[in-house]
């Protein structure tokens, strides 16, 4: 049986999410498309109505720290096999 790991990644607050979206040049619509969610879901996260998933927080934080813009990430990610 696999054991769950805890990496103690701090939760992202809506203020940090808003700041990172701005730094990375995301509109709510563009962020939604990039993350595979709707703009409405992005609005709910930025308004604090929904918790921000750890995977989203980690990705956006890494992009900001590494200086990667959305297009940089998309160029590096290979399309899945058809």
Buried (B, 14 or more C-beta within 10 A) or exposed (E): EEEEEEEEEEEBEBEBBBEBBEEBEBEBEBBBBBBEBEBEBBBBBBEEEEBBBEEBBEBBBEBBEEEBBBEEBEEEEEEEEE
